Structures are given as C-alpha cells and as structure tokens.
Amino acid sequence: MFKAKIIFVGPNESGKTVLANFLSDTTETVGGEYRPTQGVRILEFESQPDGSDVKTCEVELWDCSGDFKYESCWPALMKDSSGVAIIFNPDVPSHLKEIETWHSMFISTQSLQDSQCLLIAHHKPGTEVEAGRLPLAPNLSRLPLIHSNLEEEPEDLRHAFCRYLGNVVKAMSESREREEMSIIT
C-alpha cells in the first residue's frame, strides 16, 4: 500500500485545519472559533486516489501552522513529503502575495513535480465563490488550482483532492521505478 505525506501550508486563517479535518473525516462541523495551529498537526487516514493503479492510499496530512515563528521547523516537516498543498483565502488580498513566499519555502526547495503540488482557494462560509482566474504569479499559475467551499459543494473538494492524490501516487510510483532501474543498470 502506498503512503503519501501531504503537507498543508499557507497564511494564517486560510482554512488549512478546517480542510484537513474535512478531508480526514475528523470532524463534521464547519466553522467555529478560530484557534491557530501550534506547530503542526498530523492526521492519518485512507483515501482512494483517482487516476492511479493504487486502490487505497494511506495519507499522512501534515497541517502546518501559518505562523512564521515555526519557520525553523519547516525543513524537518518537509522531509520525505510526497506533496504540498498551499491553502489561501482568495478574499484576503494579502494572501495572494503571501502564497508566493509559501511556494518558495515549501515547493521551490524540493524536487516536486507540479502535479505533486496544489493550490486551494478556500472560501470561508458566507462568501461568494468566483471560480474565475486569480492574479497569480507565473510560478504559481502553472500549478493545479481548486476552489473550495465546504458550505456549498463539500464533495467537490473531496473529489478534487482524490484526483490530486492520484497524481501524487503516480509521481511517487514513477520515481520509485526510476530508482529501481538505476540500481539495476
């Protein structure tokens, strides 16, 4: 069975914990009082990746704090990661700029393919979802982007995450095959 380590990063109050809880079926409620994550939370669950030969994948979802006081821990958190999802609130103008920093710290420093990365524009309850083009930096605009709204279309997010997970599993499988071939030859 494949095991994928997915890291959720992004600005404070972007919805990382809410999305992590939803995807791991940790909680059913949406909303509530904001409590910032201290360091990191690790959620483990099984999921069916779409578009890969693997039927079930063990997922370690690392819900990282958006607070820069934990920056010294980030290299350790990134170790052996299979994928990175940057979560942001598109209704907060500063988040569009901040995600460039998250990209440079968590994606540019690793040898992940674009298919192993994901941008999630998370819309808070009560906000209008506009799925149009966002003014993203060029290095971000080539990454897969999904819009999430847990009030309106929660299962759309789950399906999109399973498609993303399928891409991650494919990339992991291809990497493993290349590694095995290099040992043989």
Backbone torsions as a table, in degrees:
resi	resn	phi	psi	omega
1	MET	NA	137.2	177.5
2	PHE	-74.7	146.3	173.3
3	LYS	-125.4	122.8	-177.8
4	ALA	-113.8	130.7	175.4
5	LYS	-103.0	110.3	-178.8
6	ILE	-109.7	129.3	-179.6
7	ILE	-104.1	127.1	174.0
8	PHE	-98.1	118.6	178.3
9	VAL	-131.2	167.6	176.8
10	GLY	149.3	177.8	-177.7
11	PRO	-61.9	158.7	172.8
12	ASN	-55.7	146.2	175.3
13	GLU	58.2	35.3	178.1
14	SER	-96.3	-15.4	178.6
15	GLY	107.6	15.5	-178.0
16	LYS	-58.3	-48.4	-177.0
17	THR	-66.4	-42.1	178.5
18	VAL	-59.5	-45.4	179.9
19	LEU	-67.5	-41.9	178.6
20	ALA	-61.5	-44.4	178.4
21	ASN	-61.9	-43.5	-179.4
22	PHE	-63.3	-50.0	-176.4
23	LEU	-65.2	-30.5	-179.8
24	SER	-93.6	3.6	-177.8
25	ASP	57.1	33.4	179.6
26	THR	-76.3	-31.0	179.9
27	THR	-147.7	154.5	179.4
28	GLU	-101.0	-18.1	-174.7
29	THR	-85.1	146.3	177.0
30	VAL	-114.9	133.3	178.6
31	GLY	102.4	-156.9	-178.2
32	GLY	103.2	-178.3	-177.9
33	GLU	-75.7	138.9	-179.9
34	TYR	-74.3	125.4	173.3
35	ARG	-129.7	111.7	-177.5
36	PRO	-63.1	142.2	176.6
37	THR	-69.1	135.4	178.0
38	GLN	-96.7	104.6	179.2
39	GLY	78.5	-95.4	-178.3
40	VAL	-153.7	149.3	171.0
41	ARG	-119.8	138.3	178.5
42	ILE	-115.2	121.6	178.8
43	LEU	-112.1	132.2	179.1
44	GLU	-116.5	134.3	179.2
45	PHE	-160.0	169.3	176.6
46	GLU	-105.9	147.3	-179.8
47	SER	-146.0	158.5	176.2
48	GLN	-101.9	106.8	179.0
49	PRO	-71.8	131.9	177.6
50	ASP	-81.2	141.1	172.4
51	GLY	79.7	17.6	175.8
52	SER	-129.9	168.9	179.7
53	ASP	-78.4	-11.7	-177.9
54	VAL	-82.1	129.1	-178.8
55	LYS	-79.4	-42.1	-178.5
56	THR	-135.9	142.9	-179.4
57	CYS	-130.5	133.5	171.9
58	GLU	-79.4	129.1	-178.9
59	VAL	-114.2	129.0	168.1
60	GLU	-105.4	109.5	-179.6
61	LEU	-102.3	115.4	-178.0
62	TRP	-97.5	106.2	-179.1
63	ASP	-90.0	99.6	-173.8
64	CYS	-90.6	143.8	175.7
65	SER	-63.1	145.5	175.8
66	GLY	-88.6	5.8	-177.1
67	ASP	-86.9	126.0	-177.3
68	PHE	-68.7	-7.9	176.7
69	LYS	-68.6	-14.1	177.9
70	TYR	-97.7	8.0	-175.7
71	GLU	-54.6	-35.2	-178.8
72	SER	-65.6	-20.9	179.2
73	CYS	-86.9	-16.9	-171.9
74	TRP	-59.1	-40.6	177.7
75	PRO	-58.1	-38.8	177.9
76	ALA	-67.0	-38.3	179.2
77	LEU	-65.5	-35.6	-177.1
78	MET	-73.5	-22.6	-175.1
79	LYS	-53.3	129.8	177.7
80	ASP	61.6	25.1	178.5
81	SER	-76.8	146.0	-180.0
82	SER	-95.8	-23.5	-177.6
83	GLY	-165.0	160.6	179.3
84	VAL	-133.2	130.6	173.4
85	ALA	-115.7	126.1	176.4
86	ILE	-99.8	118.8	-179.1
87	ILE	-104.7	135.9	178.9
88	PHE	-149.5	160.2	176.9
89	ASN	-99.7	110.2	-176.9
90	PRO	-67.0	-12.9	178.9
91	ASP	-83.5	-6.9	177.6
92	VAL	-106.2	106.3	-175.0
93	PRO	-52.6	-36.9	-178.0
94	SER	-66.6	-25.4	-179.4
95	HIS	-64.1	-35.3	179.9
96	LEU	-62.2	-33.6	177.5
97	LYS	-79.4	-40.9	-177.6
98	GLU	-63.0	-33.6	-177.0
99	ILE	-65.8	-21.0	174.1
100	GLU	-64.2	-39.3	177.9
101	THR	-65.9	-43.9	179.0
102	TRP	-62.2	-38.7	178.0
103	HIS	-62.5	-47.1	-177.3
104	SER	-66.6	-32.3	-177.5
105	MET	-83.2	-34.2	-173.1
106	PHE	-109.7	-23.9	-176.4
107	ILE	-108.3	-48.6	-177.8
108	SER	-61.5	-29.7	-176.6
109	THR	-81.3	-10.0	-179.1
110	GLN	-113.2	165.3	179.2
111	SER	-98.2	54.7	177.9
112	LEU	-91.3	143.1	173.7
113	GLN	-77.5	159.8	178.1
114	ASP	-56.4	-34.9	-178.1
115	SER	-67.8	-16.5	178.0
116	GLN	-91.0	1.7	-179.1
117	CYS	-116.4	155.1	-177.7
118	LEU	-150.4	138.7	170.8
119	LEU	-106.8	131.1	176.6
120	ILE	-120.0	111.8	174.6
121	ALA	-85.2	98.8	-174.6
122	HIS	-92.9	118.6	-179.7
123	HIS	-94.3	125.3	-179.5
124	LYS	-70.4	156.9	178.5
125	PRO	-55.0	137.4	177.8
126	GLY	87.7	-0.7	178.4
127	THR	-101.4	154.0	-179.8
128	GLU	-82.1	130.7	179.2
129	VAL	-91.5	119.1	174.0
130	GLU	-114.4	108.0	-175.1
131	ALA	-83.3	18.1	-179.9
132	GLY	-72.5	-175.5	-179.4
133	ARG	-68.8	136.1	175.4
134	LEU	-100.1	149.1	179.2
135	PRO	-76.8	77.5	-177.6
136	LEU	-93.7	151.0	174.9
137	ALA	-63.0	152.7	-177.5
138	PRO	-54.0	-40.3	-179.7
139	ASN	-68.7	-21.4	177.8
140	LEU	-90.6	-30.1	-174.4
141	SER	-68.8	-15.6	178.2
142	ARG	-89.4	-5.6	178.4
143	LEU	-85.1	149.5	175.4
144	PRO	-60.2	138.8	-179.2
145	LEU	-128.3	130.5	172.9
146	ILE	-126.6	149.7	175.4
147	HIS	-102.0	136.6	178.2
148	SER	-122.8	140.8	174.2
149	ASN	-146.1	101.7	-174.6
150	LEU	-71.2	-17.0	176.6
151	GLU	-77.8	-42.0	-173.2
152	GLU	-89.1	-54.6	-173.0
153	GLU	-133.8	66.8	-175.9
154	PRO	-63.2	-38.1	-177.2
155	GLU	-71.0	-22.1	174.8
156	ASP	-61.3	-39.6	178.6
157	LEU	-65.4	-44.8	-179.1
158	ARG	-60.6	-44.0	179.5
159	HIS	-65.1	-42.5	179.4
160	ALA	-64.0	-39.1	178.5
161	PHE	-65.3	-39.4	178.4
162	CYS	-65.5	-35.9	175.0
163	ARG	-65.2	-45.1	177.3
164	TYR	-59.7	-45.8	179.4
165	LEU	-60.0	-37.5	175.5
166	GLY	-60.3	-41.8	176.8
167	ASN	-63.7	-39.9	179.6
168	VAL	-64.9	-45.9	-179.7
169	VAL	-62.4	-41.3	177.7
170	LYS	-60.3	-46.5	179.9
171	ALA	-63.0	-40.6	178.0
172	MET	-63.9	-42.6	-179.6
173	SER	-64.1	-44.8	178.5
174	GLU	-63.3	-40.3	179.1
175	SER	-64.5	-42.8	178.9
176	ARG	-62.6	-42.2	179.1
177	GLU	-63.5	-43.4	177.8
178	ARG	-60.9	-42.1	179.5
179	GLU	-63.4	-43.2	178.7
180	GLU	-65.0	-39.6	179.0
181	MET	-66.1	-35.9	179.7
182	SER	-69.3	-28.5	177.1
183	ILE	-72.8	-40.1	-178.6
184	ILE	-67.4	-41.5	-175.4
185	THR	-87.6	NA	NA
